[in-house]
Amino acid sequence: MKDRSMPICFTSEQYGKIEQIAKQKGMLSTSQLIEKIINEL
């Protein structure tokens, strides 16, 4: 995984949704889902 130099900010509601989706996809952390989305852009 590459080091990111710019933080990404979410509201607690948004972060909760990201956690939920990551769990549904069998990922261990939200970082994995965010990294996957960034790589697809």
N, C-alpha and C positions, 0 to 999 in steps of 0.2 A: 504494500500500500504506500502510495506517495504521501509525503508530508504536505499538508495544506497550510498555506500561510494566511488565509483569510477565514475567520470564524463564521459559522452560519448560525443565525439566531432564530429561534422558534418560540411561539407562545407555549404555555404549558399544555394547552389543548392540542396544538399542532404536534408537539412532541409526543403526547399520549397516543395520537393516531399513528405516528411513525413507529412507536414501540409496538403497537398492536399489529401493524402490517408486518413488521420484522418477525414477530413471533409466529404469525400465520405462515410465513415463508420458511420457518425453521432456522432463522438466523439467530446468532448468539447476542448480537448487540445492534443498536440502531445505526452505529457507524457503518456496519456492513451494508445495510440497506441504502444509506446515503451515498456511500462509495459506489455502489452498483448503479444508482440513478445518475450520478455525476458522469460515470464512465459511458453511459448510454447517450449522453447529450452530444 
